[in-house]
């Protein structure tokens, strides 16, 4: 009964948030990063290419650090942004084209801007489910999901065609998979967490260190749990065998988790090689001011404790 009520409530929550994001959507792109990501989606859908030549004019709008793309070795223009958002929005783009052929004129640009509303609504539902798995009741999980959906920066980003909403969903999905494995020891959850982690890396390669930290924490927790289990004198070698099996299961679980992540990293390196002739080249001009230039202590103060955007205050 509770499972049915939770599924019903989660569906209503997702529908409510999606409606809120849709009705408050401005219906136009707000910055060039959105245009660049959309151009990749459109190029793949219409021509099977990954260039953004349709918006090549943006390359002359300012300094290298201000433009959303970069020239590849073949003279084509390619987006600097991670390809995850553009690729995973492809089914949504094709659905909108199918609706247009049925004379349901939603508008291609306007329809694409609804994509992240759906992604953010699903993120809120997943946050609810995680809260329940951590021992909180459904009321707390629902309240947490609503607070995330309408009281944080998730709402503004749900109305933009940027990568942050998919990053939030995939990172939370990675944590969800690790958490479910920690509680059930079923390897399929590790595979799911690895897939989510791979999507996060495809969306923004900078997420890789965070995924590594999540994995180390959870595997270390399980490893400590296995080591600290007291051996029963009546079980003797049987317990040692079970402990050995647990250690082997951890190794196999690690492989389950790493396999989709390794695949996504390989695809990302191939994507860079295809565009720029170098698997480690992303298009960002770090030598021209696109890297970190602020002194480390000033940056840490600004991000952690400053009243402007310090995470301590949030």
C-alpha positions, 0 to 999 in steps of 0.5 A: 500500500505504501509503495503504491502511494509513494509511486502515485505521490511521486508521479503527482510531484513530477507532474506538478513540478513539470507544470510549474517549470513549463508555465514559468518558462520564458520560451527563448534562449538566455545565453550562447551556451544554450544555443551551442548545446542546442546546435549540437543536438540539431546537427546530430539529429538532422545531419549525423554530425557534431559540429556547430557550424550553424552558429559559427558567427558566434566565434567573432563575438569577443575574446576566445574565453567569451565564445561557446565554440572552438575551431577543430583541425578540420576547420569546423566549429565545435561546442566547448560544452560537454556533449551529455546534455546535447546527446541525451536530449536527442529523443526529446528533439525527435519527439518534438519533430514528430509532433510537428509532423502531426501538426501539433505546433509546440515550437521547436525552441520552446519545446526544447526548453521544456526538457530540463524541466522534466529532468529537474522534476525527476531529480526531485523525485529521486531526492524523495526516494533517497530520503526514504532509503536513508530512514526518513518518512515519506512526508519528509522526503516529499517536503525535501523534494518540494524545497529542492524543486521550488526553493533552490536554483534548480527552478531557474536552471530547469528553464534553461537548456544547460547541462546543470540539471542533467548533472544534478540528476546523474550525480544524484543517480550515482549516489542512489546506486551506491546507496542501494548497493550499500544496503542490498549488496546487489551488483545491479545497483552498482552498474546503475550508479556507474551508468549515472556517473558516466552520464555525469562525466559526459555532461561535464568532465569535471565531475570525475573527481566527485564521482571518485570521492563518492565511490571511495567513501562507499567502498571503504564503508563496506570494506570496513564493515566486512573487516569488522564482522566478528568471526564465530568460533563455531563457524571457523573456516566457513566464516573465513570463506564467506568473508573471502566471498564478500571481498571477491564480491566487492571486487566484482562490484567495483568492476560493475561500477567502473565499467560504464564509467570507463566506457563514458570516459573512452567515448568522451576521449574519442569525441575530443579526438574526432573534433580536435585531433587530441583526446585531451583537447576540449576546445577551452583556451586555458592559455587565453584566460579560460582556466583558473586565474584567481589566487587559491586562498581568495577563491576558497574564501569566495566559494566557502565563506564570503557573504556573496556566494559562500556555501557556508551561508547556504 
